[in-house]
Amino acid sequence: MTRPVATPSLGNKFNAFLFAPIGNNSNGMQVSVLSGLAQSDLDPWEEAAVLAQLPGKTAIERLALLIGKMPDKGWAYPDAASVATRLVALLPRQLVAPQSLGAMMNSRPWWVYVAIMSFVLGSQFMIASHQLPPKSDEASVRTSATASPQMPPPNSLKK
């Protein structure tokens, strides 16, 4: 029998789920999700990550099946489905990824973001195109007033 290897890279985001009690075994000892999955030769952290990515109903069904298959049949727990429902609620739900790129494209927040950005960029373009250019006549008057008058070339005076 091979023992599962803990996956510490997943951190402690699954602690509430993994250390939650499933029920009492035949000896009256409380069994956590961590110990129950380990006794079933499953990596508890990996299984928690898989369950966190599943939709709620599917995760509950899978965990209820795993609880039903755990080695100690003398457990004192009411119903595997109700226990699984309670435990799945402890999983972090931010791990759920969109099902596909199409699902993400059809989500309203994505389109709202595009609409807002289009409005902002369009407004900036309209404002920039309606600004008056600096008056170039004033600049040429200033430079001509400060410049010295043109003198005829010295050879043009002699005849």
VEXFI-749573 format. One record per residue: residue in three letters; x, y, z negated of N, C-alpha, C in turn. Coordinates in steps of 0.05 Angstrom, whole numbers, plus 32768, in hexadecimal, padded with zeros to 4 digits. Layout:
% VEXFI-749573
ALAXYZXYZXYZ
...
//
This chain:
% VEXFI-749573
MET80117FE88000800080008000801280198000
THR800D802A8013801D80438014800F80598006
ARG801E80687FF78013807F7FE8801280987FF9
PRO7FFD80A77FF87FFC80C08007801180D47FFC
VAL801B80E4800E802E80F88006802081138005
ALA802481217FEE8017813B7FEB8022814F7FFF
THR80118160800880198174801B80198190800E
PRO803081988002803181B17FF3802F81C98005
SER803481C7801E803381DE8030801781EA8032
LEU800381DB802B7FE781E5802C7FE181F88014
GLY7FF381F980017FEF820C7FEB7FDA82037FD7
ASN7FD082167FC87FBD82107FB37FA082187FBB
LYS7F9B821E7FD47F8082267FDC7F6B82107FD9
PHE7F7481F77FD67F6281E17FD37F5F81D87FB6
ASN7F6C81E57FA37F6D81DC7F877F5181D97F7B
ALA7F3F81ED7F807F2481EB7F757F1681D27F7F
PHE7F1A81CB7F987F0E81B37FA37F1C81997F98
LEU7F3681997F9A7F4581807F947F4481797F76
PHE7F42818D7F647F4281867F487F2581867F3C
ALA7F1281887F4D7EF681867F447EEF81697F3E
PRO7EDF81647F2A7ED781497F237EC3813D7F37
ILE7EC781237F3D7EB481147F4D7EA081077F3A
GLY7EAA80FB7F257E9A80ED7F117EAC80DD7EFF
ASN7EA080CB7EF07EB080BA7EDE7EB2809E7EE9
ASN7ECA80937EE67ECE80777EF07EC380637EDC
SER7EC7804A7EE17EBC80357ECF7EC880357EB3
ASN7EDF80427EAF7EEB80447E957EE3805E7E87
GLY7ED2806E7E937EC980867E877EDB809E7E8C
MET7EF0809A7E9C7F0380AF7EA27EF880C07EB9
GLN7EFC80DA7EB77EF280EC7ECC7F0680EA7EE4
VAL7EFA80E87EFC7F0A80E57F147F0680FE7F25
SER7F1D810A7F2C7F1C81227F3D7F1C811B7F5A
VAL7F18812E7F6B7F1981297F887F3681207F8F
LEU7F49812D7F847F6581277F897F6B810A7F82
SER7F6481017F6B7F6A80E57F637F5980D17F73
GLY7F4080D87F797F2F80C67F887F3980C27FA4
LEU7F4280D77FB17F4C80D57FCD7F6780C77FCD
ALA7F7880CC7FB97F9280BF7FB77F8E80A17FB3
GLN7F7B80997FA27F75807C7F9E7F6B806F7FB7
SER7F5F807E7FC97F5680747FE27F6B80747FF8
ASP7F8480797FF07F9B807B80037F9780918018
LEU7F8D80A7800F7F8A80BF80217F9A80D58015
ASP7FA580E680267FB380FE801D7F9E81138015
PRO7F9B811A7FFB7F86812C7FF37F8781478000
TRP7F9F815380037FA1816D80107F9A816D802D
GLU7FA28158803A7F9B815580577F7D8151805A
GLU7F728141804A7F55813C804B7F4581568044
ALA7F4F816580317F42817E802A7F4381928042
ALA7F5A819280507F5D81A480677F4A819B807D
VAL7F47818280817F35817880967F18817F808F
LEU7F11817A80767EF58180806D7EEF819E806F
ALA7F0381AF80697EFF81CC806A7EFA81D68087
GLN7F0381C7809A7F0081CF80B67EE681C580C2
LEU7ED981B380B57EC081A780BF7EA881B980B8
PRO7E9381B980C87E7A81C680BF7E7081BA80A5
GLY7E6281CA80967E5981C1807B7E4C81A6807A
LYS7E3881A1808B7E298188808A7E3C81708091
THR7E4D817480A57E5F815E80AD7E7481598096
ALA7E7D816E80897E90816B80737E83815C805C
ILE7E6A816280567E5C815580407E5981378047
GLU7E518131805F7E4D811580677E6781068066
ARG7E7D8112806F7E978104806E7EA080FF8052
LEU7E9E811480417EA6811180257E9580FD8016
ALA7E7B80FD801B7E6980E9800E7E7180CD8016
LEU7E7980C980307E8280AF80397E9C80A7802B
LEU7EAE80BA80287EC880B4801A7EC380AE7FFD
ILE7EB180BC7FF07EAA80B67FD47E9E809B7FD1
GLY7E8D80947FE47E8080797FE37E9480627FE7
LYS7EAA80687FF57EBE80537FFB7ED580537FE6
MET7ED480637FD27EE980647FBE7EEA80497FAF
PRO7F0280417FA77F0780267F9C7EF6801E7F84
ASP7EF2802F7F707EE580287F577EC7802A7F5B
LYS7EB980147F5D7E9C80147F637E8B80187F49
GLY7E9880197F327E89801C7F197E8780397F11
TRP7E87804B7F247E8680687F1E7E6B80707F14
ALA7E6B80847F037E52808E7EF87E4D80AA7F05
TYR7E4680AA7F1E7E3E80C37F2B7E2380BF7F38
PRO7E1380D57F397DF880D27F417DF580CA7F5F
ASP7DFE80DA7F707DFA80D57F8D7E1280E07F9C
ALA7E1E80D17FAD7E3680DA7FBC7E3080F27FCC
ALA7E1980F57FD87E12810C7FE87E1081267FD7
SER7E0481247FC07E02813B7FAE7E1D81447FA3
VAL7E2E81307F9D7E4981367F937E5981437FAA
ALA7E5681387FC27E6581437FD97E5B815F7FDF
THR7E4281657FDC7E3781807FE17E4381947FCD
ARG7E45818C7FB47E51819D7FA07E6E81A27FA5
LEU7E7C818D7FAE7E99818F7FB27EA0819E7FCB
VAL7E91819B7FE07E9781A97FF97E9481C77FF6
ALA7E8281CF7FE47E7E81EC7FDE7E9881F87FD2
LEU7EAA81E87FC87EC381F27FBC7ED981F57FD1
LEU7ED581EC7FE97EE981EE7FFD7EEB820B8008
PRO7F048214800E7F06822F801A7EFB822E8036
ARG7EE98240803C7EDC824180577EEB8253806B
GLN7EFF826180637F0E827280767F1E82618089
LEU7F21824880847F30823780967F21822E80AF
VAL7F07823480AF7EF6822C80C67EFE823C80DE
ALA7F06822F80F37F0D823C810C7EF6823C811F
PRO7EF5824F81327EE0824E81467EE182348156
GLN7ECA822A815E7EC98211816D7ED882128187
SER7ED6822981957EE3822B81AF7EE6824981B5
LEU7EF5824E81CB7EF8826981D47EDD827581DD
GLY7ECD826481E97EB2826D81F27EA1827681DA
ALA7EA3826881C47E93826F81AC7E9D828A81A1
MET7EB7828E81A27EC282A781987EB982BE81AB
MET7EB982B981C57EB282CE81D87E9582D681D6
ASN7E8482C381CD7E6782C981CB7E5F82D581B0
SER7E7282D7819E7E6C82E281847E6883018186
ARG7E55830B81787E4F8328817A7E65833A8170
PRO7E738334815A7E88834681507E9D834B8165
TRP7EA3833881767EB8833C818A7EAE8351819E
TRP7E95834F81A77E8B836281BB7E87837D81AE
VAL7E80837F81957E7D839981887E9883A78187
TYR7EAD839881817EC883A381817ECF83AF819C
VAL7ECA83A081B17ED083A981CD7EC083C281D3
ALA7EA783C281CC7E9683DA81D27EA083F381C3
ILE7EA883F081AA7EB28406819B7ECC841081A7
MET7EDE83FE81AD7EF8840681B97EF4841481D4
SER7EE1840A81E47EDC841781FE7ED1843381FA
PHE7EC0843781E77EB5845181E17ECB846481D8
VAL7EDD845B81C67EF2846C81BC7F05847481D2
LEU7F0E846081E27F20846681F87F138478820D
GLY7EFB847382137EEC848482267EEA84A1821C
SER7EE484A482037EE284BF81F77EFD84CD81F9
GLN7F1284BF81F37F2C84CC81F47F3384D48211
PHE7F2C84C482247F3184CB82407F2184E38248
MET7F0884E482407EF784FB82477F018515823A
ILE7F09851482227F14852B82147F2D85358222
ALA7F3F852282287F58852982347F5485358250
SER7F41852C825F7F3D8535827A7F2F8551827B
HIS7F22855982657F15857382647F2585888256
GLN7F3C8583824E7F4D859882427F5785AB8257
LEU7F5985C582507F6385D982637F8185D78265
PRO7F8C85D9827D7FA985D9827F7FB485F48275
PRO7FCD85F5826D7FD8860F82647FD98623827B
LYS7FD4863C82757FD48650828A7FF086558294
SER7FF5865082AD8010865482B88015867082C0
ASP8001868182C48004869D82CD801286AD82B7
GLU800A86A9829E801786B78288803486B18286
ALA803B8698828A8057869082888068869D829D
SER805E86A082B6806D86AC82CB806F86CA82C7
VAL805A86D782BC805B86F482B7807186FA82A2
ARG807286E9828D808686EE827880A286EB8283
THR80A886D8829380C386D4829E80CA86EA82B2
SER80B786F482C180BD870982D480C2872482C6
ALA80B4872982B080B7874282A280D287438294
THR80DD872D828B80F6872E827D810E872B8290
ALA8109872582A98120872282BC8127873E82C6
SER8140874182CD8149875B82D88141875E82F5
PRO813C877782FE8133877B831A81488771832D
GLN813F876983448151875F8359816187778365
MET817A87748367818B878983748192877F8390
PRO8192879283A38199878A83BD81B6878183BE
PRO81BE877083D081DA876883D281EC878083D8
PRO8204878183CE8216879883D1821C879F83EE
ASN821D878D840082248792841C820D879F842B
SER81F5879E842181DE87A9843081DD87C8842D
LEU81EB87D4841A81EA87F1841781FE87FF842A
LYS821387F28431822787FE8443821E87FB8460
LYS82218810846E821A880F848A8230881B849A
//
